[in-house]
């Protein structure tokens, strides 16, 4: 028993590695996980004390468990069975497709990352690029929203900055989950978006199996009380004017909504506008059917050039922020009250009847969002120059035109944001932004629209055209 045993050095090293790994796996790593779990639990408990709407348990469930729950949902399994029969493939192959779709859609929300580094990043980017303001908020109605409600922010889609801006403004109130499109699928945006609670959507997909998986995820999140933000237009407007509302995500939420259930479903309309949209020229190129679509490499190169150019302006002292970014929050729309007053129940309707009624609701929400679009300096001044394309105007004449325009807008009930409550300053800010970008040319103290930039000026004017002449321009922009 006391005799020594000789083993090769290589075997000793292997045994040592396995022993060290077992020590880490069985003692150290579980201990670290326990410490972090306790700290995260304490962190979430403190968060829920200050948030208007608490973090629902659904957002804290492991992504792996959420995927499994989605894959083996009875409705999804039934859809997979029908899909396998229609496509002539095995049920196992259909389930594999479901798993792939679920992994693509489901987010991996991390409360600490969302409320610490990503919160700081959203704040830093928003303030670095814009003068961020809340122009209007129906605070009394917002304060009356039941904390147990499933809240959905219904927004216009003006820029890819929209979510960053809204998340920054809402950081002390709620944690937002939003529907991310194709733009967010590139590294590292995809990973960051998932950590922020984004779920990924294939716009315009006709695949019934995919649509079933997406619908069930949206319904699960809504029923669990996850606060969501969706773009009712479904896409970025290429000419600056509002697009027709889409009903896909709304239909998913409403078809499973039980007005007698524990949670109300509340839609909060939100209007966003910017003095400068970062993607404005790219969007205008996309609106031209004759323009060849840029490659990913080309898009990355243009983006890097834009960033480097603005960094150089910062260090050389010639950089200005991109004007004002203003957000308005409207009156919440309760689905319990809406369904009661309109005597409808989406969960008991046929698909055709339900879609028809959902379109009516979508149109109502779109109208509410449209009324909330902030009127800001660049949109005001751009509209004046589009209306006077062939004229040269002095600064006094521009101010007079803007004053008259503000009067028309206020008469129509628009929310006009006047920085510093100084209308002259608002005109000066708008003129400065447009002359710096050479959209408006200055010659001998007279200003005129640049003939080469009429489309871009129209892009900014179109953001408020529905507020200036609502009876004539519903669904239409300024034509050139």
VODOTOR-866642 format. One line per 10 residues: number of its first residue (from 0); for each residue z negated, y, x of C-alpha. Coordinates in steps of 0.2 Angstrom, whole numbers, always signed. Layout:
<sites>
NUM = Z:Y:X | ... $
</sites>
This chain:
<sites>
0 = +0:+0:+0 | -3:+12:+15 | +13:+8:+24 | +25:+23:+25 | +42:+22:+17 | +57:+30:+25 | +71:+38:+15 | +86:+48:+20 | +85:+67:+22 | +99:+69:+9 $
10 = +90:+58:-4 | +74:+69:-1 | +84:+85:-4 | +91:+78:-20 | +74:+72:-26 | +67:+89:-22 | +80:+98:-31 | +77:+88:-47 | +58:+90:-45 | +61:+109:-44 $
20 = +72:+109:-59 | +60:+99:-69 | +46:+111:-64 | +57:+126:-70 | +63:+118:-86 | +47:+111:-92 | +34:+124:-86 | +41:+140:-80 | +56:+144:-91 | +46:+139:-108 $
30 = +32:+151:-102 | +44:+165:-99 | +53:+162:-116 | +36:+162:-124 | +31:+179:-116 | +48:+187:-120 | +47:+180:-138 | +29:+188:-140 | +35:+204:-134 | +51:+204:-145 $
40 = +40:+200:-160 | +29:+215:-156 | +44:+226:-153 | +52:+221:-170 | +35:+224:-179 | +34:+241:-172 | +52:+245:-176 | +50:+240:-194 | +36:+252:-196 | +47:+267:-192 $
50 = +64:+261:-200 | +68:+266:-217 | +75:+248:-220 | +67:+234:-211 | +77:+222:-200 | +80:+207:-211 | +76:+190:-205 | +94:+185:-206 | +99:+197:-191 | +86:+188:-180 $
60 = +91:+170:-183 | +100:+162:-168 | +119:+164:-168 | +120:+145:-165 | +110:+142:-181 | +120:+155:-191 | +136:+147:-186 | +130:+129:-191 | +124:+136:-208 | +141:+144:-211 $
70 = +151:+129:-205 | +141:+117:-217 | +140:+129:-232 | +146:+119:-247 | +159:+132:-252 | +166:+132:-234 | +166:+113:-234 | +175:+112:-251 | +188:+125:-244 | +190:+114:-228 $
80 = +194:+99:-239 | +207:+108:-249 | +215:+115:-234 | +216:+98:-225 | +225:+91:-241 | +237:+106:-242 | +241:+105:-223 | +242:+86:-221 | +228:+86:-208 | +212:+76:-206 $
90 = +196:+84:-213 | +189:+83:-195 | +203:+94:-189 | +200:+107:-203 | +181:+107:-199 | +186:+111:-181 | +196:+126:-187 | +181:+131:-197 | +170:+131:-182 | +182:+141:-172 $
100 = +183:+154:-186 | +164:+154:-187 | +162:+157:-169 | +174:+171:-170 | +166:+180:-184 | +147:+178:-182 | +138:+192:-172 | +124:+189:-159 | +113:+203:-164 | +99:+208:-151 $
110 = +86:+220:-157 | +80:+225:-140 | +98:+228:-134 | +103:+237:-150 | +88:+249:-150 | +86:+252:-131 | +102:+252:-120 | +115:+252:-133 | +105:+266:-143 | +105:+276:-127 $
120 = +123:+273:-124 | +128:+279:-141 | +117:+294:-140 | +124:+298:-122 | +143:+296:-127 | +141:+305:-144 | +133:+320:-136 | +144:+320:-120 | +160:+321:-130 | +155:+331:-146 $
130 = +143:+343:-153 | +136:+331:-166 | +130:+338:-183 | +125:+331:-200 | +133:+343:-211 | +127:+337:-228 | +115:+323:-234 | +109:+320:-252 | +92:+317:-245 | +83:+315:-262 $
140 = +94:+302:-268 | +94:+293:-251 | +75:+293:-251 | +75:+284:-268 | +85:+269:-262 | +74:+253:-263 | +69:+246:-246 | +73:+229:-252 | +91:+234:-257 | +107:+228:-248 $
150 = +114:+244:-241 | +132:+246:-237 | +139:+263:-229 | +157:+266:-235 | +166:+277:-223 | +183:+284:-219 | +190:+278:-203 | +195:+293:-192 | +192:+286:-174 | +186:+271:-165 $
160 = +171:+283:-161 | +166:+282:-179 | +154:+267:-177 | +146:+274:-161 | +143:+291:-170 | +136:+283:-186 | +125:+271:-176 | +118:+286:-166 | +114:+296:-181 | +106:+282:-191 $
170 = +96:+274:-176 | +79:+279:-183 | +83:+273:-200 | +93:+257:-200 | +101:+244:-189 | +120:+244:-194 | +132:+229:-194 | +150:+233:-195 | +167:+225:-197 | +176:+226:-180 $
180 = +195:+224:-179 | +207:+219:-166 | +203:+234:-155 | +185:+227:-151 | +191:+210:-145 | +193:+215:-126 | +180:+213:-113 | +167:+220:-112 | +169:+229:-129 | +168:+212:-138 $
190 = +151:+207:-130 | +144:+224:-134 | +150:+224:-152 | +143:+207:-155 | +126:+212:-148 | +126:+228:-160 | +128:+216:-174 | +147:+218:-177 | +156:+204:-186 | +175:+201:-182 $
200 = +189:+203:-195 | +207:+198:-194 | +215:+212:-203 | +228:+206:-216 | +225:+187:-213 | +233:+176:-227 | +225:+160:-221 | +214:+154:-236 | +202:+144:-225 | +199:+159:-213 $
210 = +196:+170:-228 | +184:+158:-236 | +174:+158:-220 | +174:+177:-218 | +169:+179:-236 | +154:+167:-235 | +148:+176:-220 | +149:+193:-228 | +141:+186:-244 | +127:+178:-233 $
220 = +123:+194:-224 | +124:+205:-240 | +112:+193:-249 | +100:+193:-234 | +99:+212:-235 | +109:+216:-219 | +114:+234:-218 | +133:+235:-216 | +146:+249:-213 | +164:+246:-218 $
230 = +179:+257:-217 | +186:+257:-235 | +203:+262:-228 | +203:+246:-218 | +213:+255:-203 | +215:+271:-194 | +226:+283:-203 | +241:+287:-192 | +246:+304:-199 | +228:+310:-202 $
240 = +228:+309:-221 | +217:+296:-230 | +224:+279:-233 | +223:+269:-249 | +207:+259:-251 | +206:+241:-247 | +196:+229:-258 | +194:+213:-247 | +176:+216:-241 | +171:+224:-257 $
250 = +177:+209:-267 | +168:+197:-255 | +151:+206:-258 | +153:+209:-277 | +159:+192:-282 | +142:+184:-277 | +132:+199:-282 | +118:+195:-295 | +112:+211:-304 | +97:+202:-309 $
260 = +93:+195:-292 | +79:+202:-280 | +91:+214:-271 | +101:+228:-278 | +118:+232:-269 | +119:+250:-264 | +135:+259:-258 | +132:+275:-248 | +148:+285:-246 | +150:+294:-229 $
270 = +163:+306:-223 | +167:+309:-205 | +178:+322:-196 | +181:+327:-178 | +188:+343:-170 | +197:+331:-158 | +201:+313:-161 | +202:+303:-145 | +217:+292:-151 | +227:+306:-160 $
280 = +243:+305:-150 | +242:+286:-149 | +240:+285:-168 | +255:+297:-171 | +266:+286:-159 | +261:+271:-170 | +267:+281:-186 | +284:+282:-178 | +294:+266:-182 | +306:+269:-168 $
290 = +292:+269:-155 | +291:+254:-144 | +273:+247:-144 | +264:+250:-128 | +258:+235:-118 | +239:+231:-115 | +241:+236:-97 | +250:+253:-102 | +236:+257:-114 | +223:+253:-101 $
300 = +232:+264:-88 | +233:+279:-100 | +214:+277:-105 | +209:+277:-87 | +220:+292:-83 | +212:+301:-98 | +194:+297:-92 | +198:+301:-73 | +206:+318:-79 | +191:+323:-89 $
310 = +179:+318:-76 | +188:+329:-64 | +187:+343:-76 | +168:+340:-77 | +166:+341:-59 | +177:+356:-56 | +169:+366:-70 | +184:+367:-82 | +178:+354:-95 | +174:+357:-113 $
320 = +167:+345:-125 | +179:+340:-139 | +172:+352:-152 | +162:+347:-167 | +159:+329:-174 | +152:+331:-191 | +145:+317:-203 | +141:+320:-222 | +131:+307:-232 | +134:+306:-251 $
330 = +124:+300:-266 | +121:+281:-266 | +130:+271:-279 | +119:+257:-286 | +128:+241:-292 | +115:+237:-304 | +117:+253:-313 | +136:+253:-311 | +138:+235:-318 | +126:+240:-333 $
340 = +135:+256:-337 | +152:+248:-336 | +147:+231:-344 | +155:+220:-331 | +149:+205:-321 | +160:+202:-306 | +152:+184:-303 | +158:+178:-320 | +176:+185:-320 | +193:+176:-316 $
350 = +200:+182:-299 | +214:+193:-307 | +201:+202:-319 | +189:+204:-305 | +201:+211:-292 | +207:+223:-305 | +189:+229:-308 | +185:+230:-290 | +200:+241:-287 | +193:+253:-300 $
360 = +177:+254:-290 | +186:+255:-274 | +195:+270:-280 | +179:+278:-286 | +171:+275:-269 | +186:+282:-260 | +185:+298:-271 | +167:+300:-266 | +171:+298:-248 | +186:+310:-249 $
370 = +175:+323:-256 | +163:+321:-241 | +176:+324:-227 | +168:+338:-217 | +179:+354:-216 | +177:+359:-197 | +184:+373:-186 | +200:+363:-179 | +205:+357:-196 | +203:+374:-204 $
380 = +214:+383:-190 | +226:+369:-189 | +229:+371:-208 | +232:+389:-206 | +245:+387:-193 | +254:+373:-202 | +255:+385:-217 | +262:+398:-206 | +273:+388:-194 | +286:+402:-192 $
390 = +274:+416:-189 | +265:+424:-175 | +247:+429:-180 | +234:+440:-172 | +216:+434:-171 | +211:+445:-185 | +225:+438:-196 | +220:+421:-192 | +202:+425:-197 | +208:+432:-213 $
400 = +219:+417:-217 | +204:+406:-213 | +192:+416:-224 | +204:+414:-239 | +206:+395:-235 | +187:+393:-235 | +186:+402:-252 | +198:+390:-259 | +189:+375:-252 | +172:+380:-258 $
410 = +179:+383:-275 | +185:+365:-275 | +168:+359:-270 | +172:+354:-252 | +158:+353:-238 | +163:+367:-226 | +154:+366:-209 | +152:+383:-202 | +144:+382:-184 | +130:+394:-182 $
420 = +133:+400:-199 | +146:+412:-192 | +164:+411:-199 | +171:+422:-185 | +164:+410:-172 | +171:+395:-181 | +188:+402:-180 | +186:+406:-161 | +180:+388:-158 | +195:+381:-168 $
430 = +207:+393:-159 | +200:+389:-142 | +202:+370:-144 | +220:+372:-150 | +225:+384:-136 | +217:+373:-123 | +227:+358:-129 | +243:+369:-130 | +245:+365:-149 | +244:+384:-152 $
440 = +252:+396:-140 | +246:+413:-136 | +258:+427:-131 | +253:+445:-130 | +237:+442:-140 | +247:+434:-154 | +246:+415:-159 | +259:+403:-165 | +260:+385:-168 | +269:+376:-154 $
450 = +285:+369:-161 | +283:+353:-150 | +266:+350:-158 | +268:+352:-176 | +265:+333:-180 | +249:+334:-170 | +243:+350:-179 | +248:+342:-196 | +237:+327:-191 | +222:+338:-191 $
460 = +227:+348:-206 | +230:+332:-216 | +211:+328:-214 | +207:+342:-227 | +223:+344:-237 | +216:+333:-251 | +202:+346:-252 | +213:+361:-252 | +225:+356:-266 | +217:+340:-274 $
470 = +228:+341:-290 | +244:+340:-280 | +241:+330:-264 | +231:+315:-269 | +238:+301:-258 | +250:+314:-249 | +248:+323:-233 | +257:+338:-226 | +276:+334:-224 | +286:+339:-209 $
</sites>
